[in-house]
């Protein structure tokens, strides 16, 4: 009876020790697997290789290669993937730069993204009103894990802007030597050599720094020209008439230096009394000359 009791106790102790040993082996195996996984690389659906760390992130931005300055607003998309092994909180920052100057910024936070989880963000491309045809914008997407500056990923995209390019190619006057007080028609020729139509823009005319008139154009297609004109009452003196138009077809550019197409032309306006006096003097001289000629012919 005692031997049976001893054998039973011995079996319980042996089983307990065996369970502890098995638990130790499992824990050690799990630790080794995690440690070895951190040295391996996993290729995800975004076609990038990245280490399988306790927490990490991958971001990719998708944007059109070109965007029209006037017309439907283009969209961009940002895709975020949790490449770590834990659920994470990821903050997304998207910025748009023009010539390395920040013109737009947006931030979004995504909580509890599971391992391998993917989330997407869509937004509109904000185009500055002063950008010119052929210039570009840089879109930058940055994803940060748990506000850790060492755990982040960044991707960039470049968007080429297709805008109108308006030029004043000529300025002319209905009369090149007007007199004081005459009504003169000033004509300017506008040409669109850009890569987009121009809509609802204004051509302004100046006499030095004083605006003397303006003309609004509804539309100017690519590669076409248009003559616009204003009426001006001339005044005595030398005038420098200048025509201006926003190169990208946006009237807000009138308040930004370096964004206008300009062309100037001088015109001299004579005093009408001076012209009459000179004409009278010339007439008297001609009359005297004719009288002398006739007198000499009659008596010689």
C-alpha positions as CSV (number, residue, x, y, z in Angstrom):
1,X,0.0,0.0,0.0
2,X,2.9,2.4,0.8
3,X,4.7,1.5,-2.4
4,X,1.6,2.4,-4.4
5,X,1.2,5.7,-2.6
6,X,4.9,6.5,-3.3
7,X,4.6,5.6,-6.9
8,X,1.6,7.9,-7.4
9,X,3.5,10.9,-5.8
10,X,6.5,10.2,-7.9
11,X,4.4,10.3,-11.1
12,X,2.9,13.6,-10.2
13,X,6.3,15.2,-9.6
14,X,7.6,13.8,-12.8
15,X,4.7,15.1,-14.8
16,X,5.1,18.5,-13.2
17,X,8.8,18.7,-14.1
18,X,8.0,17.5,-17.6
19,X,5.4,20.3,-18.0
20,X,7.9,23.0,-16.9
21,X,10.5,21.7,-19.4
22,X,8.0,21.7,-22.2
23,X,6.9,25.3,-21.3
24,X,10.6,26.4,-21.3
25,X,11.2,24.9,-24.7
26,X,8.1,26.6,-26.2
27,X,9.1,30.0,-24.7
28,X,12.6,29.7,-26.0
29,X,11.4,28.7,-29.5
30,X,9.0,31.7,-29.6
31,X,11.8,34.1,-28.6
32,X,14.1,32.7,-31.2
33,X,11.5,33.0,-33.9
34,X,10.8,36.6,-33.1
35,X,14.5,37.4,-32.9
36,X,15.2,35.7,-36.3
37,X,12.2,37.4,-37.9
38,X,13.7,40.8,-37.1
39,X,16.7,39.8,-39.3
40,X,14.5,38.7,-42.3
41,X,12.8,40.8,-44.9
42,X,9.2,40.6,-46.0
43,X,8.0,41.7,-49.4
44,X,4.5,43.3,-49.2
45,X,1.9,44.2,-51.7
46,X,3.4,47.7,-52.2
47,X,6.5,46.0,-53.8
48,X,9.0,47.2,-51.2
49,X,11.3,45.1,-49.0
50,X,11.2,46.0,-45.3
51,X,12.3,44.4,-42.0
52,X,9.6,42.7,-39.9
53,X,10.2,44.8,-36.7
54,X,8.0,45.1,-33.6
55,X,6.6,48.2,-35.1
56,X,7.2,49.9,-38.5
57,X,5.3,51.6,-41.3
58,X,5.3,52.0,-45.0
59,X,3.7,54.9,-47.0
60,X,3.2,55.4,-50.7
61,X,1.7,58.4,-52.5
62,X,-0.1,58.2,-55.9
63,X,-0.6,61.4,-57.8
64,X,-1.1,62.3,-61.5
65,X,1.9,63.3,-63.5
66,X,0.1,66.5,-64.7
67,X,-2.7,68.7,-63.5
68,X,-4.6,71.5,-65.2
69,X,-4.4,74.9,-63.7
70,X,-8.0,75.6,-64.8
71,X,-10.5,72.8,-64.9
72,X,-11.5,69.9,-62.7
73,X,-9.4,69.6,-59.5
74,X,-7.1,66.6,-59.6
75,X,-6.9,64.1,-56.7
76,X,-4.0,62.3,-55.0
77,X,-4.1,59.1,-52.9
78,X,-1.9,58.0,-50.0
79,X,-1.6,54.4,-48.9
80,X,-0.4,53.4,-45.4
81,X,0.6,49.9,-44.3
82,X,1.5,48.7,-40.8
83,X,4.5,46.5,-41.5
84,X,5.2,45.8,-37.8
85,X,3.9,42.8,-35.7
86,X,1.7,44.8,-33.4
87,X,-1.4,47.0,-33.7
88,X,-0.2,50.6,-34.0
89,X,-1.4,54.3,-34.1
90,X,-0.1,56.0,-37.2
91,X,-0.1,59.7,-37.9
92,X,-0.1,60.8,-41.6
93,X,1.2,64.2,-42.7
94,X,0.7,65.4,-46.3
95,X,2.3,68.6,-47.6
96,X,2.4,70.3,-50.9
97,X,5.4,72.5,-51.8
98,X,6.0,75.0,-54.6
99,X,9.6,75.9,-55.1
100,X,10.4,74.5,-51.6
101,X,7.8,76.8,-50.1
102,X,4.9,75.2,-48.1
103,X,1.5,75.9,-49.7
104,X,-0.7,73.2,-48.1
105,X,-0.6,70.8,-45.1
106,X,-3.0,68.3,-43.7
107,X,-2.6,65.7,-40.9
108,X,-4.7,62.6,-40.1
109,X,-4.3,60.1,-37.3
110,X,-5.3,56.4,-37.6
111,X,-5.6,54.3,-34.4
112,X,-5.4,50.6,-33.8
113,X,-4.2,49.6,-37.3
114,X,-3.6,45.8,-37.2
115,X,-0.4,44.0,-38.4
116,X,-0.3,44.2,-42.2
117,X,-3.3,46.5,-42.1
118,X,-3.7,49.0,-45.0
119,X,-5.5,52.3,-44.9
120,X,-5.9,55.0,-47.6
121,X,-6.3,58.8,-47.6
122,X,-7.6,60.8,-50.6
123,X,-7.2,64.6,-51.1
124,X,-7.4,67.3,-53.7
125,X,-4.2,68.9,-55.2
126,X,-4.1,72.5,-54.0
127,X,-2.7,74.7,-56.8
128,X,-1.4,78.2,-56.0
129,X,-3.1,80.9,-58.0
130,X,0.3,82.4,-59.0
131,X,1.9,79.2,-60.4
132,X,2.9,79.4,-64.1
133,X,2.7,77.0,-67.0
134,X,5.4,74.2,-66.9
135,X,6.1,74.7,-63.2
136,X,5.6,71.8,-60.8
137,X,4.4,70.9,-57.3
138,X,6.0,68.4,-54.9
139,X,3.6,66.3,-52.8
140,X,5.2,64.7,-49.7
141,X,3.5,62.0,-47.5
142,X,5.0,61.1,-44.1
143,X,3.7,58.4,-41.8
144,X,4.9,58.2,-38.1
145,X,4.3,55.4,-35.7
146,X,3.4,56.2,-32.1
147,X,5.0,59.7,-32.5
148,X,8.4,58.1,-32.7
149,X,10.6,60.2,-35.1
150,X,12.8,57.2,-35.7
151,X,9.8,55.1,-36.9
152,X,8.6,56.8,-40.0
153,X,8.5,56.5,-43.8
154,X,8.2,59.2,-46.5
155,X,7.3,59.2,-50.1
156,X,7.2,62.0,-52.7
157,X,5.4,62.8,-55.9
158,X,5.9,65.5,-58.5
159,X,2.9,67.1,-60.4
160,X,3.6,69.2,-63.6
161,X,1.1,72.1,-64.0
162,X,-0.4,72.8,-67.4
163,X,-1.6,76.4,-67.4
164,X,-2.3,79.1,-69.9
165,X,0.6,81.3,-70.9
166,X,-0.7,84.7,-72.1
167,X,1.5,87.2,-73.8
168,X,0.8,90.7,-75.1
169,X,2.4,90.7,-78.6
170,X,1.5,94.1,-79.9
171,X,0.0,97.5,-79.0
172,X,-1.2,99.9,-81.6
173,X,-3.1,103.3,-81.9
174,X,-5.8,104.4,-84.3
175,X,-3.8,107.5,-84.9
176,X,0.0,107.7,-84.2
177,X,0.2,111.6,-84.1
178,X,-3.0,112.7,-82.4
179,X,-3.8,116.2,-81.2
180,X,-4.9,117.2,-77.7
181,X,-8.5,116.1,-77.0
182,X,-8.8,113.5,-79.7
183,X,-10.5,110.1,-79.2
184,X,-7.9,107.4,-79.8
185,X,-8.5,103.6,-79.9
186,X,-5.8,101.6,-78.2
187,X,-5.6,98.0,-79.3
188,X,-3.6,95.1,-77.7
189,X,-3.1,91.6,-79.2
190,X,-3.2,88.7,-76.7
191,X,-1.7,85.3,-77.5
192,X,-2.0,82.1,-75.5
193,X,1.1,79.9,-76.0
194,X,0.5,77.8,-73.0
195,X,-0.9,74.2,-72.5
196,X,-4.4,75.1,-71.2
197,X,-7.3,77.4,-72.1
198,X,-7.6,80.7,-70.3
199,X,-11.0,81.7,-68.8
200,X,-12.3,85.0,-67.6
201,X,-9.2,87.2,-67.3
202,X,-8.7,90.9,-67.6
203,X,-6.4,93.0,-69.8
204,X,-5.5,96.3,-68.2
205,X,-4.1,99.5,-69.9
206,X,-2.0,102.1,-68.1
207,X,-0.7,105.6,-69.0
208,X,2.5,105.3,-66.9
209,X,1.1,104.3,-63.5
210,X,-2.5,105.4,-64.0
211,X,-5.0,102.8,-65.3
212,X,-6.9,104.2,-68.3
213,X,-9.1,101.2,-69.1
214,X,-9.6,97.4,-69.0
215,X,-11.1,94.6,-71.1
216,X,-12.3,91.2,-69.9
217,X,-11.9,88.1,-72.1
218,X,-14.2,85.1,-71.4
219,X,-12.0,82.5,-73.1
220,X,-8.8,82.2,-75.1
221,X,-8.0,78.7,-76.4
222,X,-4.5,77.3,-76.8
223,X,-2.5,78.8,-79.7
224,X,-5.1,81.5,-80.5
225,X,-4.8,85.3,-80.6
226,X,-7.4,88.0,-79.7
227,X,-7.4,91.8,-80.2
228,X,-8.9,93.9,-77.5
229,X,-9.3,97.7,-77.4
230,X,-10.3,100.6,-75.3
231,X,-11.1,104.3,-76.1
232,X,-8.8,107.0,-74.7
233,X,-9.0,110.8,-74.9
234,X,-5.5,112.1,-75.6
235,X,-3.9,114.8,-73.7
236,X,-0.9,117.0,-74.6
237,X,2.5,115.4,-73.9
238,X,4.5,112.2,-74.3
239,X,2.7,109.1,-73.0
240,X,3.9,105.6,-72.4
241,X,0.9,103.3,-72.9
242,X,1.3,99.9,-71.2
243,X,-0.9,96.8,-71.6
244,X,-0.8,94.1,-68.9
245,X,-2.2,90.6,-68.6
246,X,-1.7,87.8,-66.1
247,X,0.4,85.1,-67.8
248,X,-1.5,82.2,-66.2
249,X,-4.9,83.8,-66.8
250,X,-5.7,84.4,-63.1
251,X,-6.5,88.0,-62.2
252,X,-5.1,87.4,-58.7
253,X,-1.7,87.6,-60.3
254,X,-2.0,91.3,-60.6
255,X,-1.0,91.6,-57.0
256,X,2.1,89.4,-57.3
257,X,5.3,90.6,-58.8
258,X,6.8,88.8,-61.8
259,X,3.5,87.1,-62.9
260,X,2.4,89.6,-65.6
261,X,3.0,89.9,-69.3
262,X,3.6,93.6,-70.2
263,X,4.2,95.6,-73.3
264,X,4.6,99.4,-73.6
265,X,4.5,101.9,-76.5
266,X,5.1,105.7,-76.6
267,X,2.8,108.2,-78.3
268,X,3.3,112.0,-78.5
269,X,0.2,114.2,-78.4
270,X,0.6,117.7,-79.8
271,X,-1.2,120.8,-78.6
272,X,-4.0,121.6,-81.1
273,X,-3.4,125.4,-80.8
274,X,0.3,124.9,-81.5
275,X,-0.6,122.9,-84.6
276,X,-3.0,125.6,-85.8
277,X,-0.4,128.3,-85.2
278,X,2.3,126.5,-87.1
279,X,-0.2,125.8,-89.9
280,X,-1.1,129.5,-90.0
281,X,2.6,130.6,-90.2
282,X,3.3,128.1,-92.9
283,X,0.3,129.3,-94.9
284,X,1.4,132.9,-94.6
285,X,4.9,132.1,-95.7
286,X,3.6,130.1,-98.7
287,X,1.3,133.0,-99.6
288,X,4.0,135.6,-99.4
289,X,6.3,133.3,-101.5
290,X,3.6,132.9,-104.2
291,X,3.0,136.7,-104.2
292,X,6.6,137.5,-104.7
293,X,6.9,135.0,-107.5
294,X,3.9,136.4,-109.3
295,X,5.1,140.0,-108.9
296,X,8.6,139.2,-110.3
297,X,7.0,137.3,-113.2
298,X,4.7,140.2,-114.1
299,X,7.3,143.0,-114.0
300,X,10.3,141.2,-115.4
